[in-house]
Amino acid sequence: MEGYGPYQIATKLSEEKIEMPAVHLARYGEGVNKNKTFADIYRWSASTVVEILKKREYLGHTVNFKTRKHFKDKKSHYVDESEWTIFENTHEAIIDQETFDNVQRIRANVRRYPDGWGEAHPLTGLMYCADCGGKMYVHRVNNGKRVPQYTCGQYGKYPIGSLCPTQHRIKAEAVLTLIADMLRAIAEYSKNDRAEFIRTVQETQAAQQTADISKKRKRLAAAQKRAGELERLICKIYEDNALGKLPDARYEALDAQYAKEQDALNAEIAELEKAVTGYEQSRKSAEKFIALIDKYENFDTLTNTMLNEFVEKILVHERARKGSQDTTQEVEIYFNFVGRYIPPALQPVPLTPEEQEELRKKEERKDRLHQNYLRRKANGKQKEWEERYNAKRKAKMEAAKAAIRAEDMEKGIFTTVSQLPRQEPRKATVSASAAV
């Protein structure tokens, strides 16, 4: 939940001298490696961590029929998860379902690589473009400041702007501040009146999901009806073929066609049933969200664990006026358990006539300034000003970048080639048999 990848977890376990699972099993005479001599009993691998993270047995379930022998090589092969047989609650669980689901969601997101500053931003994997649905990636400015910003990953794909028209650029600090403000407001509201909070959450969920879930229920009924019809048709053509009423070639063609449609319907029915069941369960999830809120005393500093526990996804819209620092930008925050919920304290308030007039004057002023900019750009004055400004700014920027680089070198994040220890060239030894 802290955002570490499998390799990072494996490295941490090795450093903390935690025995590998195979070694632990061998101590009790279990496992396929019980008679093996281990060179390093603390040598964890990323693949072992991955298998542990996705193991459903830790939820208290028994999972059977993960493999099946293939008729060609007579060897066991792993089958799709949809073909597993899961017996739930057969033993004591060591992890809850919410944490397990969160881990699977995190692992399905983008990889969080450390950047040039030696860190992976906590929002990576949670940010999405509201227009194209693409993932947003963090960028570090190179102007002597440490200001991480997120942009839409689809915008930058060649040709530029073909998959998404704009960058949807937003500062990461602004998003973190917004999340913290919303969590503080939700925590205060839930503590003051929990019953009212639960009621408003359920109303919000119903408003968001009723239309969508109604369509899914209708489609589920239609799919189930068609699946029943296909089953009867398959039985009918089988009988006709057995009685000689239907030729073998025609039977095989119809059987393959019906079987293909039946497989597609079964997969769709499973997804629809999962969605409908999830909707019914989400109506009782406000209490879980309150319990999660109660775990933390304040939200001044958002850690990786807190973000992964609270936030499901963040949708970023484009700014109302591009190129303007004083503008609005819509950000949709979807929380785990409750979805998109805005507490009453942060609900939009209608503007008064005076505020509307002031806003209109600001927009008119921005329009005039933009027209002036376009005129300066057309007659070349803007370029002359930028050249003078950049010349003055360059020395200051280079000094700031040098200070940041020196700080990174002191921390060991960045090292120049000249600072690496010198080594003499080594010649490889070639055996006599290889030389021949």
C-alpha positions as CSV (number, residue, x, y, z in Angstrom):
1,M,0.0,0.0,0.0
2,E,3.0,2.3,0.3
3,G,3.5,2.1,-3.5
4,Y,6.6,-0.1,-3.6
5,G,7.0,-2.4,-6.6
6,P,7.8,-6.2,-6.4
7,Y,11.5,-5.6,-6.8
8,Q,11.6,-3.0,-4.2
9,I,9.7,-5.2,-1.7
10,A,12.0,-8.1,-2.5
11,T,15.1,-5.9,-1.9
12,K,13.6,-4.6,1.4
13,L,12.9,-8.2,2.6
14,S,16.4,-9.3,1.8
15,E,17.9,-6.3,3.6
16,E,15.8,-7.1,6.7
17,K,17.0,-10.7,6.7
18,I,13.5,-12.3,6.2
19,E,13.7,-15.9,5.1
20,M,12.3,-16.9,1.7
21,P,9.1,-18.9,1.7
22,A,10.9,-22.0,0.3
23,V,13.3,-21.9,3.3
24,H,10.4,-21.5,5.7
25,L,8.6,-24.5,4.3
26,A,11.8,-26.6,4.2
27,R,12.2,-26.1,8.0
28,Y,8.9,-27.9,8.5
29,G,9.7,-30.6,5.9
30,E,7.2,-29.2,3.4
31,G,7.6,-28.0,-0.2
32,V,9.5,-29.2,-3.2
33,N,12.8,-27.7,-1.9
34,K,12.8,-29.4,1.5
35,N,16.0,-31.3,0.7
36,K,17.7,-28.4,-1.1
37,T,20.7,-26.5,0.2
38,F,20.2,-22.8,-0.2
39,A,23.2,-20.5,-1.0
40,D,21.4,-17.5,0.4
41,I,18.3,-18.0,2.5
42,Y,17.4,-14.3,2.3
43,R,17.5,-14.0,-1.5
44,W,14.0,-12.9,-2.3
45,S,13.0,-12.5,-6.0
46,A,10.4,-10.1,-7.5
47,S,8.4,-13.1,-8.9
48,T,8.0,-14.6,-5.5
49,V,6.6,-11.3,-4.2
50,V,4.2,-11.1,-7.2
51,E,2.8,-14.5,-6.5
52,I,2.3,-13.6,-2.8
53,L,0.5,-10.4,-3.7
54,K,-2.1,-12.1,-6.0
55,K,-2.6,-15.2,-3.9
56,R,-6.3,-15.5,-3.0
57,E,-5.7,-18.1,-0.3
58,Y,-4.6,-15.3,2.0
59,L,-8.3,-14.1,1.9
60,G,-9.3,-17.3,3.7
61,H,-10.4,-19.0,0.5
62,T,-9.4,-22.4,-1.0
63,V,-8.7,-22.2,-4.7
64,N,-8.7,-25.4,-6.8
65,F,-8.2,-26.4,-10.4
66,K,-5.7,-23.8,-11.2
67,T,-4.0,-26.2,-13.7
68,R,-5.1,-28.7,-16.2
69,K,-3.2,-31.4,-18.1
70,H,-3.0,-30.7,-21.8
71,F,-3.9,-33.6,-24.1
72,K,-0.8,-33.0,-26.3
73,D,2.1,-33.0,-23.9
74,K,0.2,-34.5,-20.8
75,K,1.7,-31.7,-18.7
76,S,-0.1,-29.4,-16.3
77,H,-0.7,-25.9,-17.6
78,Y,-2.2,-22.9,-15.7
79,V,-5.8,-22.1,-16.8
80,D,-7.6,-18.8,-16.8
81,E,-8.9,-17.5,-13.5
82,S,-12.5,-17.8,-14.7
83,E,-12.0,-21.6,-14.7
84,W,-10.9,-21.8,-11.1
85,T,-13.1,-23.2,-8.4
86,I,-13.0,-21.0,-5.2
87,F,-14.4,-22.1,-1.9
88,E,-14.7,-19.0,0.3
89,N,-14.1,-18.7,4.0
90,T,-12.5,-22.1,4.5
91,H,-9.8,-20.9,6.9
92,E,-8.8,-17.7,8.7
93,A,-7.9,-14.8,6.5
94,I,-4.7,-12.8,7.0
95,I,-5.7,-9.9,4.8
96,D,-9.1,-8.2,4.2
97,Q,-10.8,-8.0,0.8
98,E,-10.5,-4.2,0.5
99,T,-6.7,-4.2,0.9
100,F,-6.4,-7.1,-1.5
101,D,-8.5,-5.3,-4.1
102,N,-6.5,-2.1,-3.6
103,V,-3.2,-3.9,-4.2
104,Q,-4.5,-5.5,-7.4
105,R,-5.7,-2.0,-8.6
106,I,-2.3,-0.5,-7.8
107,R,-0.4,-3.2,-9.6
108,A,-2.6,-2.8,-12.7
109,N,-1.7,0.9,-12.9
110,V,1.3,2.5,-14.5
111,R,4.8,1.6,-13.2
112,R,6.1,4.1,-10.7
113,Y,9.7,4.6,-11.7
114,P,12.0,6.9,-9.7
115,D,12.7,10.1,-11.6
116,G,15.7,12.3,-11.9
117,W,15.0,13.6,-8.4
118,G,15.3,10.0,-7.0
119,E,11.6,9.6,-6.1
120,A,8.3,8.3,-7.6
121,H,5.4,10.7,-7.2
122,P,2.6,9.3,-5.0
123,L,-0.1,10.4,-7.5
124,T,1.2,8.4,-10.4
125,G,-1.3,5.7,-11.3
126,L,-4.2,7.7,-9.9
127,M,-4.4,10.5,-12.5
128,Y,-6.5,10.2,-15.7
129,C,-7.5,12.5,-18.5
130,A,-11.2,13.3,-18.3
131,D,-11.5,13.8,-22.1
132,C,-9.7,10.8,-23.5
133,G,-9.4,8.6,-20.4
134,G,-5.7,8.2,-20.9
135,K,-3.2,7.9,-18.0
136,M,-1.5,11.1,-16.9
137,Y,2.3,11.1,-16.3
138,V,4.4,13.3,-14.1
139,H,6.9,15.7,-15.6
140,R,9.7,17.6,-13.8
141,V,10.4,21.1,-14.9
142,N,13.9,22.0,-15.8
143,N,13.9,25.7,-14.8
144,G,15.7,25.5,-11.5
145,K,12.5,24.6,-9.5
146,R,11.2,21.4,-8.2
147,V,7.6,21.6,-9.5
148,P,6.1,18.3,-10.6
149,Q,3.3,18.6,-13.1
150,Y,1.0,16.0,-14.7
151,T,0.1,15.9,-18.4
152,C,-2.0,13.5,-20.5
153,G,0.0,10.7,-21.9
154,Q,-2.1,10.4,-25.0
155,Y,-1.5,14.0,-26.0
156,G,2.3,13.5,-26.5
157,K,1.9,10.4,-28.8
158,Y,2.8,11.1,-32.4
159,P,1.2,12.8,-34.2
160,I,0.9,15.3,-31.3
161,G,-2.7,16.1,-30.4
162,S,-4.2,13.3,-32.5
163,L,-5.4,11.1,-29.6
164,C,-6.1,14.0,-27.1
165,P,-6.4,17.6,-28.2
166,T,-4.7,19.2,-25.2
167,Q,-2.2,18.4,-22.4
168,H,-4.5,18.9,-19.4
169,R,-1.5,20.1,-17.5
170,I,-1.9,20.5,-13.8
171,K,0.5,20.9,-10.8
172,A,0.7,17.9,-8.6
173,E,0.7,20.1,-5.5
174,A,-2.6,21.6,-6.4
175,V,-4.2,18.1,-6.6
176,L,-2.7,17.0,-3.3
177,T,-4.0,20.2,-1.7
178,L,-7.5,19.6,-3.1
179,I,-7.5,15.9,-1.8
180,A,-6.4,17.0,1.6
181,D,-9.0,19.7,1.8
182,M,-11.8,17.3,0.7
183,L,-10.7,14.7,3.2
184,R,-10.6,17.2,6.1
185,A,-14.1,18.5,5.1
186,I,-15.5,14.9,4.9
187,A,-13.9,13.9,8.2
188,E,-15.4,16.9,9.9
189,Y,-18.9,16.4,8.4
190,S,-18.9,12.7,9.2
191,K,-18.0,13.3,12.8
192,N,-20.6,16.0,13.3
193,D,-23.5,14.0,11.9
194,R,-22.8,10.5,10.8
195,A,-26.3,9.6,9.9
196,E,-26.7,12.6,7.6
197,F,-23.3,11.8,6.1
198,I,-24.3,8.2,5.3
199,R,-27.6,9.4,3.8
200,T,-25.9,12.0,1.5
201,V,-23.3,9.4,0.4
202,Q,-26.0,6.9,-0.5
203,E,-28.0,9.6,-2.4
204,T,-24.9,10.6,-4.3
205,Q,-24.1,7.0,-5.2
206,A,-27.7,6.4,-6.3
207,A,-27.6,9.5,-8.5
208,Q,-24.3,8.4,-10.1
209,Q,-25.1,4.7,-10.6
210,T,-28.8,4.4,-11.1
211,A,-28.9,5.2,-14.8
212,D,-25.8,3.1,-15.6
213,I,-26.9,0.1,-13.4
214,S,-30.4,0.2,-15.0
215,K,-28.9,-0.3,-18.4
216,K,-26.7,-3.1,-17.2
217,R,-29.6,-4.9,-15.5
218,K,-31.6,-4.7,-18.8
219,R,-28.7,-6.0,-20.8
220,L,-28.1,-8.8,-18.2
221,A,-31.7,-9.9,-18.6
222,A,-31.4,-9.9,-22.4
223,A,-28.1,-11.8,-22.3
224,Q,-29.4,-14.4,-19.9
225,K,-32.5,-14.9,-22.2
226,R,-30.4,-15.3,-25.3
227,A,-28.1,-17.7,-23.5
228,G,-31.1,-19.9,-22.7
229,E,-32.2,-19.8,-26.3
230,L,-28.7,-20.8,-27.5
231,E,-28.7,-23.8,-25.1
232,R,-32.1,-25.0,-26.6
233,L,-30.8,-24.4,-30.2
234,I,-27.7,-26.4,-29.5
235,C,-29.8,-29.3,-28.1
236,K,-32.2,-29.1,-31.1
237,I,-29.5,-29.2,-33.8
238,Y,-27.8,-32.1,-32.0
239,E,-31.0,-34.1,-32.0
240,D,-31.6,-33.2,-35.7
241,N,-28.1,-34.3,-36.6
242,A,-28.5,-37.6,-34.6
243,L,-31.8,-38.3,-36.4
244,G,-30.3,-37.6,-39.8
245,K,-32.4,-34.4,-40.4
246,L,-29.3,-32.2,-40.4
247,P,-26.1,-32.9,-42.4
248,D,-22.9,-33.2,-40.4
249,A,-21.2,-30.3,-42.2
250,R,-24.2,-28.0,-41.5
251,Y,-24.3,-29.2,-37.9
252,E,-20.6,-28.5,-37.3
253,A,-21.0,-25.0,-38.7
254,L,-24.0,-24.1,-36.6
255,D,-22.5,-25.7,-33.5
256,A,-19.3,-23.7,-33.8
257,Q,-21.3,-20.5,-34.4
258,Y,-23.6,-21.1,-31.4
259,A,-20.7,-22.1,-29.2
260,K,-18.8,-18.9,-30.0
261,E,-21.8,-16.7,-29.3
262,Q,-22.5,-18.6,-26.1
263,D,-18.9,-18.2,-24.8
264,A,-19.1,-14.4,-25.5
265,L,-22.5,-14.2,-23.7
266,N,-21.2,-16.1,-20.7
267,A,-18.3,-13.8,-20.3
268,E,-20.6,-10.7,-20.7
269,I,-23.1,-12.1,-18.1
270,A,-20.3,-12.7,-15.6
271,E,-19.1,-9.1,-16.0
272,L,-22.7,-7.7,-15.7
273,E,-23.5,-9.8,-12.6
274,K,-20.3,-8.6,-11.0
275,A,-21.2,-5.0,-11.7
276,V,-24.7,-5.4,-10.4
277,T,-23.5,-7.2,-7.3
278,G,-20.9,-4.5,-6.7
279,Y,-23.6,-1.8,-6.9
280,E,-25.7,-3.5,-4.3
281,Q,-22.7,-3.8,-2.0
282,S,-21.6,-0.3,-2.5
283,R,-24.8,1.0,-0.9
284,K,-23.4,-0.2,2.4
285,S,-19.9,1.1,2.0
286,A,-20.3,4.5,3.7
287,E,-19.6,2.9,7.1
288,K,-16.3,1.5,5.6
289,F,-15.3,4.9,4.4
290,I,-16.0,6.4,7.9
291,A,-13.9,3.7,9.5
292,L,-11.1,4.6,7.1
293,I,-11.5,8.3,7.9
294,D,-11.3,7.5,11.7
295,K,-7.9,5.8,11.2
296,Y,-6.2,9.1,10.7
297,E,-6.1,12.2,13.0
298,N,-5.3,14.7,10.3
299,F,-4.7,15.0,6.6
300,D,-2.0,17.7,6.5
301,T,0.5,15.2,5.0
302,L,-0.8,12.7,2.5
303,T,1.4,9.5,2.3
304,N,1.4,6.9,-0.4
305,T,-0.6,4.6,1.9
306,M,-3.3,7.2,2.6
307,L,-3.7,8.0,-1.1
308,N,-4.0,4.4,-2.1
309,E,-6.5,3.7,0.7
310,F,-8.7,6.7,0.0
311,V,-8.4,7.6,-3.7
312,E,-9.7,5.3,-6.5
313,K,-9.0,7.7,-9.4
314,I,-8.7,11.4,-10.3
315,L,-10.0,12.8,-13.6
316,V,-8.5,16.1,-14.7
317,H,-10.3,18.4,-17.2
318,E,-8.7,21.1,-19.3
319,R,-8.4,24.6,-17.9
320,A,-11.2,26.9,-18.7
321,R,-8.8,29.4,-20.3
322,K,-5.4,28.0,-21.5
323,G,-2.4,30.2,-21.0
324,S,-3.9,32.0,-18.0
325,Q,-2.7,31.5,-14.5
326,D,-5.9,32.9,-13.0
327,T,-8.4,30.4,-14.3
328,T,-10.5,27.4,-13.2
329,Q,-9.8,23.8,-13.8
330,E,-12.2,21.0,-12.9
331,V,-10.8,18.0,-11.1
332,E,-13.0,15.0,-10.3
333,I,-11.9,12.9,-7.3
334,Y,-13.3,9.4,-6.9
335,F,-12.9,7.9,-3.5
336,N,-12.8,4.2,-2.6
337,F,-16.1,2.9,-1.2
338,V,-18.1,6.1,-1.9
339,G,-17.2,7.2,-5.4
340,R,-17.3,10.9,-6.3
341,Y,-18.5,12.6,-3.2
342,I,-18.3,16.4,-2.5
343,P,-19.0,17.4,1.1
344,P,-21.5,20.2,1.7
345,A,-18.7,22.6,2.8
346,L,-17.1,22.4,-0.7
347,Q,-20.2,22.4,-2.8
348,P,-20.3,25.1,-5.5
349,V,-22.1,28.2,-4.3
350,P,-24.1,30.4,-6.8
351,L,-22.4,33.7,-7.5
352,T,-24.1,36.9,-6.5
353,P,-24.8,39.5,-9.2
354,E,-21.9,41.6,-8.0
355,E,-19.5,38.6,-8.2
356,Q,-20.8,37.8,-11.7
357,E,-20.2,41.4,-12.8
358,E,-16.7,41.3,-11.4
359,L,-16.0,38.0,-13.1
360,R,-17.2,39.4,-16.4
361,K,-14.8,42.3,-16.1
362,K,-11.9,40.0,-15.4
363,E,-12.7,37.9,-18.5
364,E,-13.0,41.0,-20.6
365,R,-9.6,42.2,-19.4
366,K,-8.1,38.8,-20.2
367,D,-9.5,39.0,-23.7
368,R,-7.9,42.4,-24.2
369,L,-4.6,41.2,-22.9
370,H,-4.7,38.2,-25.2
371,Q,-5.4,40.4,-28.2
372,N,-2.5,42.6,-27.3
373,Y,-0.3,39.6,-27.1
374,L,-1.4,38.4,-30.5
375,R,-0.6,41.8,-32.0
376,R,2.8,41.9,-30.4
377,K,3.5,38.4,-31.7
378,A,2.4,39.4,-35.2
379,N,4.7,42.5,-35.4
380,G,7.7,40.8,-33.7
381,K,7.7,42.9,-30.5
382,Q,6.9,39.8,-28.4
383,K,9.9,37.9,-29.7
384,E,12.2,40.8,-29.0
385,W,10.9,41.1,-25.4
386,E,11.3,37.3,-24.9
387,E,14.9,37.4,-26.1
388,R,15.7,40.2,-23.6
389,Y,13.9,38.5,-20.8
390,N,15.4,35.1,-21.4
391,A,18.9,36.5,-21.5
392,K,18.4,38.0,-18.0
393,R,16.7,34.9,-16.8
394,K,19.2,32.4,-18.0
395,A,22.0,33.2,-15.5
396,K,19.5,33.0,-12.6
397,M,18.1,29.8,-13.9
398,E,21.4,28.1,-14.4
399,A,22.5,29.0,-10.9
400,A,19.3,27.5,-9.5
401,K,19.8,24.3,-11.5
402,A,23.4,24.0,-10.3
403,A,22.2,24.3,-6.7
404,I,19.6,21.5,-7.3
405,R,22.2,19.3,-9.0
406,A,24.7,19.8,-6.2
407,E,22.0,18.8,-3.7
408,D,21.2,15.7,-5.7
409,M,24.9,14.8,-5.9
410,E,25.3,15.2,-2.2
411,K,22.3,12.8,-1.6
412,G,23.8,10.3,-4.1
413,I,21.0,10.6,-6.6
414,F,23.1,12.0,-9.4
415,T,26.8,11.3,-10.1
416,T,28.9,12.5,-13.1
417,V,31.1,10.1,-15.0
418,S,34.2,11.9,-13.9
419,Q,33.4,11.2,-10.2
420,L,33.2,7.4,-10.7
421,P,36.2,5.4,-9.4
422,R,38.7,4.8,-12.1
423,Q,39.4,1.2,-13.1
424,E,42.0,-0.3,-15.3
425,P,40.8,-2.2,-18.4
426,R,40.6,-5.9,-17.9
427,K,41.2,-8.6,-20.4
428,A,38.9,-11.6,-20.6
429,T,40.5,-15.0,-20.2
430,V,39.8,-17.5,-22.9
431,S,40.1,-21.2,-22.3
432,A,42.1,-23.4,-24.6
433,S,39.1,-25.4,-25.8
434,A,37.2,-22.2,-26.7
435,A,40.2,-20.8,-28.5
436,V,40.4,-23.9,-30.7
